[in-house]
Every structure is written in C-alpha cells, then in structure tokens.
Amino acid sequence: MIVVLGGGPAGRIASIRLASAGKEVRLIERGGLGGIGGQCLHFGCMPVCAMNDVARQIHEANVFRNLGIFDAGPHLDFAAMLREMRVIQGKIAAVLDSETRNAGVEMIYGKTGRVEGKTVFLNDEKIPADTIIVATGSRPNIPEIEGVDRKGVFSPHTIFGIGKLPEHMVIIGGGIMAAEFASIFSAFGTDVTVLSRSIFLKSFDRHLRALALKDLADVKIHENTTVHGIEGDPNVSAVLTITSGMTETLDCDTVLVAAGLIPRSEMLIGLKKGPSGEIIVNDHMQTSVPGVYACGDVVGPPYLTPVARHQGIIAADTILGNPRAMDYRFIPQSMNLSQELGFCITEHEGTASLAIPGPAGPGSFWSVPSGRTGLAKIFFEPESGEVRGMCASGPGGGLITGYMAFLMRHHFSVRDFEDFIEVHPSTDGVYWLAKYAAEHLAKRKNSP
C-alpha cells in the first residue's frame, strides 16, 4: 500500500501515476472533496485567474471608454463574482475527484494524516503503508505583527470570503502575490496601498519590473517599509509603518497579508527539515527516511504548480523503479496583471541581450496609443548564440515563456530560429527577436 498525504497537484498526480501502473494507492485529503486540487484550485492560481479575468475586462473597457469607443465602463457585482467563482471551483474539484478515482486511487476525505518516521496515522489510528508520499502543501506566511489577528485582516486563503469589496486596502508583501492582488483590487475600484519591506519585485528583470510598475500606476507602493502594527477595535482601521525612520499611519478598512508561503509540515515528525520547515529531499524526492518521499510546496520554493506536478511524477517514477532526477533549471514563471508577464532567466553574467516593445496584435492593438503593448527580451551567449533567458509581456506572455524554457533546456541557439516562421498576427516578439539576434551574429561573424 502506498499512502499519499495531500490531494494537491503533487500528491494527486503522483497517485494517478502509481495507480495507473497497478499499485495500490490511498490518497488522504484533509479538506474534504472541496480540498482536492490543493492551493492552486482553491486559494492560488484558479481564483486569482478568475478575479483577474474580471479585472482585465474592466481594464479593457476603460481603455475603450477613454478612446471614446465605449460610453461607459462595466459595473462589478463583487458578491456575484465570488459566488459564481466558487461554483466553477466546485465543478473543477468534481472533475479532479472523478479523474483520480477512475485511475484506481482510493480517496479518503476529511481526515487528517500525519507521519512519524515511516508510520502513518489517520486521525489517531495507525494505518498500513509500505511507501509514503508527503504532499501536504504550504500555507500563507503570516509575519508577527501586532494586530494581525484583527477582524478585517486577511490572507490569500481567507480573502475570498471577504464578501464586500473593500474601499481602502493595504497589502503587505513585495512579490508576485502582492502585485497580482494589487492589480485586481485596483481594477475593481479599491484604493490600494502596497507595503514592501525591501524593493518591490526586486528579483525581476529591470525591463519587466518597469512594465509591472506602469501597470500598477494607480497603486501606491511603499518600499523599504516595516509594518509596525495594525490598529482597529474590533475592525481594522489603520496600519502603522516605518520607512527610513519615519512613522506613518495609513487608514484602511482591509489588510491583505500577501507575504509569500511556508511549507505545511508540522504534522510530519522524524523527517529532516530545513529552517522554514521544508522537508529536505534529494533529486529523486526521497526524504531522510527510506521509503518516505515528499513533493510539492512542502519541500519549499519555488511554490509553483507545474513544479509540484513534476516533483510528483519524479517521486512516482522513482517508486516504480524508473528513477529520474529533478532539475530546477529553466523553470518558467509568470505574473498576471493587465497582461501576462512571463520570464525564465538562467544567468545575466556574460550574456548579450536584446529588448523591444511587444508587437501590436490580438489583445494589444488598442494599447498602442498608451505605449503598453508589452515587451520581448532575450539573453544569449554572444559567441555561440545559446539562449540563456527571456522575458515576454503581453496577452500570451506566459505561454511563450513555457515553450522558450523548454527550448533553453535543450540548449537552443538563436541560430536555430533562422528558419522559424511565426504566426501572424501575434503579440509574440520573442521568436522574431531571436531571428534578429541570429542575423546580427551572422553579420558579425562575416565582417572583416
């Protein structure tokens, strides 16, 4: 018997792969049927995409209104949006449940599993397990801030139960999560202030960060800011901050703590852990205890659904006697604001780069007057032409990034794009830019 703890992307994919190979698999999901799909379906990717779809519709309508094409913008029924979003999430959960059962996985919902060494407990009952896969996911990182437990303070796991659209929201965080929520609620009409303890989106390529800041022009962003406390009795009414030694009180009716994630591993005893509670694994997703594997967010960053799925596949294949190694190079990522901002950068040092504005096309034609058509950028080794990184902002930025990351993994050179014929019309400038770089290298090579 193989016991899997957690029905998110990592645990579910591992379970299906093992059961499809004829193994007896029992998957335990403490959240009930509504928990299958994990953070991605219920608190992360899907609800953020759902809200962002609405925010983009509002953004586009406002573009047309400002150009005189529409005479009014849309009216948002915030409660209806949340209600219908939950209905669709329920439908997706039902599909995932059916798919998993049909693969031959035994599903146990609504009970808590825990691990002590190589022993599994279901609630307090010991259950048999020859092999264990731990995929218990992550939870929001909630810093120790005075007043963080006040009514009106939310995390990415609780914000969807807010019910009423906030008037003045303060978001604590400086990464992708904070940026996406800021973009969404700003488009909805909320006055949004972001508090970043260091540089906002500090790890981003400078061109991509500049585009993000332009997209968030209506959001007030405070950098290098410490949150000293949250006031209110009983509802939140203000956030106290310190920036460069100066204190400030920011009035608000809602606080969203979007300060990243931490592994959910408190129910896992006897496994070697890192400083944030992440389970330590090798490249085959094996833990410090023989026969116990871990995958997904519980092993730590980058906290990405495709990475979790791939880790689940590697854990399953290793159990089946077909070991594969996890490779964390060339991981594509994206951030969704009014457009998709995708990126995969392996190294800057010793590379050449080219960047151009994104071309006009479906989804960006009407952005030409404002100069917000996006970005295409590549990094490449100046002698061999091997592609070392890329950025893409536009309606299809994330999709382009996924394919480019795959090509980079297989050591593609810009010269490999010389005969590439792109789809037109398209908002993708990356492939065209690679062709231009190949021509540039050829000319340099042939010059006296």
C-alpha positions in Angstrom: 0.0 0.0 0.0 1.2 3.5 -1.0 -0.2 6.2 1.2 -0.2 9.8 -0.2 -0.9 12.8 2.1 -2.4 15.7 0.2 -4.6 16.0 -2.8 -3.0 19.0 -4.4 -1.1 18.9 -7.8 1.9 17.0 -6.5 0.0 14.3 -4.5 -2.8 13.8 -7.0 -0.5 13.4 -10.0 1.8 11.0 -8.1 -1.3 9.0 -7.0 -2.6 8.7 -10.5 0.7 7.7 -12.0 1.2 5.0 -9.4 -2.3 3.6 -9.6 -2.2 3.6 -13.4 0.9 1.4 -13.0 -1.1 -1.1 -11.0 0.0 0.0 -7.5 -2.5 0.1 -4.6 -2.7 3.8 -3.6 -4.7 5.5 -0.9 -4.8 9.3 -1.0 -5.8 11.3 2.1 -7.1 14.8 1.7 -8.0 16.5 5.0 -10.0 19.3 3.3 -12.9 17.0 2.0 -13.9 16.9 -1.6 -13.6 20.7 -1.6 -9.9 20.3 -0.8 -8.8 18.3 -3.8 -6.8 20.4 -6.2 -5.0 22.0 -3.3 -3.9 25.6 -3.1 -3.8 26.0 -6.8 -7.6 25.4 -7.3 -8.9 26.9 -4.0 -6.5 29.8 -3.0 -3.9 30.4 -5.7 -3.8 30.1 -9.4 -7.5 29.5 -10.2 -9.2 32.1 -8.0 -6.5 34.7 -8.9 -7.1 33.9 -12.6 -10.8 34.1 -12.1 -10.7 37.6 -10.5 -8.0 38.7 -12.9 -10.2 37.8 -15.9 -12.8 40.2 -14.5 -10.2 42.9 -13.7 -8.9 42.7 -17.3 -12.4 43.1 -18.7 -12.8 46.2 -16.6 -9.3 47.4 -17.7 -10.1 46.8 -21.4 -13.5 48.5 -21.1 -11.8 51.6 -19.6 -9.3 51.7 -22.5 -12.2 51.8 -25.0 -14.1 54.3 -22.9 -11.0 56.6 -22.8 -10.7 56.4 -26.6 -14.4 57.3 -26.9 -15.4 53.9 -28.3 -17.5 52.9 -25.2 -19.6 55.4 -23.4 -19.4 53.7 -20.0 -17.5 51.1 -18.1 -18.9 47.9 -16.6 -20.4 47.7 -13.1 -18.9 44.9 -10.9 -21.1 42.8 -8.7 -18.4 41.7 -6.4 -20.5 39.2 -4.4 -21.9 37.6 -7.6 -18.3 37.2 -8.9 -17.2 35.4 -5.8 -20.4 33.2 -5.8 -20.0 32.1 -9.4 -16.3 31.6 -8.9 -17.0 29.1 -6.1 -19.5 27.2 -8.3 -16.9 26.7 -11.0 -14.2 25.7 -8.5 -16.7 23.0 -7.3 -17.1 21.7 -10.8 -13.4 21.5 -11.3 -13.0 19.7 -8.0 -15.6 17.2 -9.0 -13.7 16.5 -12.3 -10.4 16.1 -10.4 -12.1 13.7 -8.0 -13.6 11.6 -10.8 -10.3 11.5 -12.7 -8.4 10.4 -9.7 -10.9 7.7 -8.7 -11.1 6.4 -12.3 -7.3 5.9 -12.2 -7.8 3.5 -9.3 -6.9 5.7 -6.4 -8.7 5.1 -3.1 -9.8 8.6 -1.8 -10.2 9.4 1.9 -11.6 12.9 2.6 -12.0 15.0 5.7 -9.5 13.2 7.9 -6.1 14.3 9.0 -3.0 12.3 8.2 0.3 12.6 10.0 3.7 10.9 9.7 6.1 9.8 12.4 9.1 8.3 10.7 7.7 5.7 8.4 4.4 5.3 10.3 1.2 6.9 9.1 -1.7 7.9 11.3 -5.2 8.7 10.0 -6.5 11.0 12.7 -5.1 8.9 15.7 -5.3 5.5 14.0 -2.2 3.8 12.6 -2.7 2.6 9.1 -0.6 0.3 6.9 1.8 1.8 4.5 4.7 0.3 2.6 5.6 3.6 1.0 4.6 7.2 1.9 4.4 10.3 -0.3 4.1 13.5 1.7 2.5 16.3 -0.3 0.9 18.4 2.4 1.5 21.7 0.6 2.0 25.2 2.1 0.2 27.9 3.9 0.4 31.7 3.9 3.3 33.2 5.7 1.9 35.5 8.4 4.6 37.7 9.9 4.4 38.5 13.6 2.7 41.9 13.5 0.8 43.4 16.4 -2.9 43.3 15.5 -2.5 40.9 12.6 -5.4 38.8 14.1 -7.9 41.7 13.9 -11.1 41.4 12.0 -10.6 42.7 8.5 -7.1 41.3 8.2 -7.0 38.5 5.5 -4.6 36.1 3.9 -4.7 34.7 0.4 -6.5 31.7 2.0 -9.3 33.8 3.5 -9.6 36.8 1.2 -12.2 35.1 -1.0 -14.6 35.0 1.9 -14.5 38.8 2.3 -18.0 39.3 0.8 -17.8 43.0 0.4 -15.5 45.0 -1.9 -13.0 47.0 0.2 -12.7 50.8 -0.2 -9.2 51.1 1.2 -6.9 48.0 1.2 -3.4 47.7 2.4 -1.4 44.8 1.0 1.6 43.6 3.0 4.2 42.0 0.6 6.5 42.8 -2.2 6.4 39.8 -4.6 4.2 38.4 -7.3 1.3 37.5 -4.9 1.1 41.1 -3.7 1.4 42.6 -7.2 -1.4 40.4 -8.6 -3.8 41.1 -5.8 -3.0 44.8 -6.0 -3.7 44.8 -9.7 -7.0 43.0 -9.3 -8.5 45.1 -6.5 -7.2 48.4 -8.0 -9.1 47.5 -11.2 -12.2 46.8 -9.1 -12.1 50.3 -7.8 -10.4 49.8 -4.4 -7.8 52.3 -3.2 -4.8 50.0 -2.8 -1.5 50.6 -1.0 1.3 48.0 -1.1 3.9 47.8 1.7 7.1 46.1 0.7 9.8 45.6 3.3 12.5 45.9 0.5 12.4 46.8 -3.2 9.1 45.8 -4.7 9.5 42.9 -7.2 13.3 43.2 -6.5 14.2 39.9 -8.3 12.5 40.9 -11.6 14.4 41.9 -14.7 14.5 45.7 -14.9 12.5 46.0 -18.1 9.8 43.6 -16.8 9.7 45.4 -13.4 9.3 48.8 -15.2 6.3 47.4 -17.1 4.8 46.0 -13.9 5.1 49.4 -12.2 3.5 51.0 -15.1 0.6 48.5 -14.9 0.3 49.3 -11.2 0.4 53.1 -11.7 -2.9 53.5 -9.7 -1.4 51.6 -6.7 0.6 53.4 -4.0 3.7 51.4 -3.4 5.9 52.0 -0.3 9.3 50.3 -0.5 11.8 49.5 2.3 8.9 49.8 4.7 8.4 47.9 8.0 4.9 47.3 9.3 4.9 48.2 13.0 1.3 47.3 13.8 -2.4 47.1 12.7 -5.0 49.1 14.6 -8.7 48.8 15.0 -11.4 47.9 17.5 -12.6 45.4 16.6 -12.4 46.0 12.8 -9.1 47.1 11.2 -8.9 50.8 10.7 -5.2 51.6 10.1 -1.7 50.2 9.6 1.3 51.7 11.3 4.5 51.8 9.2 8.1 52.9 9.5 10.0 54.0 6.4 13.6 55.4 6.7 12.9 56.0 10.4 9.7 58.0 9.7 6.4 56.6 11.1 3.2 56.8 9.2 -0.4 55.8 9.8 -2.3 54.5 6.8 -6.1 54.4 7.1 -7.8 51.4 5.7 -10.7 49.1 6.1 -9.0 45.9 4.9 -5.5 44.4 5.2 -4.3 41.6 3.0 -1.1 39.8 4.1 0.5 38.5 0.9 4.0 37.8 2.2 4.6 34.5 0.5 4.2 30.9 1.6 5.7 28.5 4.0 5.7 24.7 4.0 2.9 22.9 5.9 5.0 20.3 7.7 4.0 20.5 11.3 2.3 17.0 11.1 5.4 15.4 9.8 7.7 14.1 12.5 11.1 12.4 12.1 11.8 13.8 8.7 14.8 16.1 8.2 13.6 19.7 7.7 15.1 23.0 6.7 14.9 26.3 8.5 11.4 27.2 7.2 10.0 23.7 7.9 10.6 22.5 4.4 11.2 18.7 4.1 14.7 18.0 2.8 14.7 15.8 -0.2 17.2 14.6 -2.8 16.8 14.9 -6.6 14.5 11.8 -6.6 12.2 13.4 -4.0 13.4 10.9 -1.3 13.4 12.2 2.3 15.8 11.3 5.1 13.6 8.3 6.0 13.8 5.4 3.5 10.5 4.7 1.8 9.2 8.2 2.5 9.0 10.7 -0.3 8.0 14.4 -0.4 6.9 16.6 -3.2 5.2 19.9 -3.9 5.2 23.0 -1.7 6.1 21.1 1.4 9.7 20.8 0.1 10.0 24.6 -0.3 10.3 27.1 -3.1 9.6 27.8 -5.9 5.9 27.1 -4.9 4.8 26.6 -8.5 2.0 24.2 -9.6 3.9 22.8 -12.6 7.0 22.2 -10.4 4.8 20.4 -7.9 3.3 18.2 -10.6 6.7 17.3 -12.0 8.0 16.5 -8.5 5.1 14.2 -8.0 5.9 12.4 -11.3 9.5 12.0 -10.3 8.5 10.6 -6.9 6.2 8.1 -8.5 8.7 7.1 -11.2 11.3 6.5 -8.5 8.9 4.3 -6.5 8.2 2.4 -9.8 11.9 1.7 -10.3 12.4 4.3 -13.0 14.3 7.0 -11.1 14.5 10.4 -12.6 16.3 13.5 -11.2 14.6 16.8 -10.6 16.1 19.7 -12.5 15.3 23.2 -11.2 17.0 25.0 -14.1 14.8 26.6 -16.8 11.7 27.0 -14.7 9.2 29.3 -16.5 7.3 31.7 -14.3 4.7 34.4 -14.9 2.8 37.2 -13.2 -0.7 38.2 -14.3 -1.6 41.9 -14.2 -3.5 43.6 -17.0 -1.2 41.4 -19.2 0.9 38.3 -18.7 4.5 38.9 -17.7 6.5 35.8 -18.3 10.1 35.1 -17.6 12.8 32.4 -17.5 16.3 33.7 -16.9 19.2 31.4 -16.1 22.0 33.9 -16.0 22.8 37.5 -16.8 26.6 37.4 -16.5 28.4 37.1 -19.8 25.3 37.3 -21.9 24.1 39.8 -24.5 20.5 40.9 -24.5 18.0 42.5 -26.9 14.7 44.0 -26.0 11.8 45.5 -28.0 8.3 46.6 -27.2 5.7 43.9 -27.8 4.1 44.0 -31.3 0.5 45.1 -31.8 -1.8 42.2 -32.3 -4.9 40.5 -30.7 -5.3 41.9 -27.2 -2.7 44.7 -27.7 -3.7 46.7 -30.7 -5.7 49.2 -28.7 -2.7 49.6 -26.3 -0.6 51.2 -28.9 -1.8 54.8 -28.1 -0.7 54.3 -24.4 2.5 52.5 -25.4 1.5 49.5 -23.3 1.9 46.7 -25.8 4.3 44.7 -23.6 7.8 43.5 -24.1 10.0 40.9 -25.7 13.5 40.4 -24.4 16.1 37.6 -24.8 19.5 36.9 -23.2 22.0 34.9 -25.2 25.7 33.9 -25.2 27.4 36.3 -27.6 29.6 33.7 -29.3 27.5 30.5 -29.5 24.2 32.3 -29.5 22.8 29.9 -26.9 19.6 31.4 -25.4 20.2 32.0 -21.6 17.0 33.8 -20.7 13.9 35.6 -21.9 11.1 37.9 -20.8 7.7 38.3 -22.5 4.9 40.7 -21.6 1.7 40.7 -23.5 -1.6 38.7 -23.9 0.4 35.4 -24.5 3.5 36.1 -22.4 3.1 33.1 -20.1 2.5 30.6 -23.0 5.6 31.9 -24.9 7.7 31.6 -21.8 6.8 27.9 -21.3 8.0 26.9 -24.7 11.1 29.1 -24.6 12.1 27.5 -21.3 11.8 24.1 -22.9 14.0 25.2 -25.8 16.5 26.6 -23.4 16.7 23.4 -21.5 17.7 21.7 -24.8 20.4 24.3 -25.5 18.7 26.1 -28.4 20.7 28.9 -30.0 19.3 32.0 -31.6 20.7 30.5 -34.8 18.1 27.7 -34.5 15.4 30.3 -35.2 16.8 31.5 -38.6 14.2 29.5 -40.5 11.4 30.0 -37.9 8.2 31.3 -39.4 5.9 32.9 -36.7 2.1 33.1 -36.6 0.7 36.4 -37.6 -1.0 38.5 -36.3 0.5 37.7 -32.9 1.7 39.6 -29.8 4.8 37.4 -29.6 8.0 39.3 -30.3 10.4 36.8 -28.7 10.8 34.4 -31.7 11.2 37.4 -34.1 13.8 38.8 -31.7 15.7 35.5 -31.7 15.8 35.6 -35.6 17.1 39.2 -35.5 19.8 38.1 -33.0 20.8 35.3 -35.3 21.2 37.7 -38.2 23.2 40.0 -36.0 25.6 37.2 -35.0 26.0 36.1 -38.7 26.8 39.6 -39.8 29.4 40.0 -37.0 31.0 36.6 -37.9 31.2 37.5 -41.6 32.5 41.1 -41.0 36.3 41.6 -41.7 
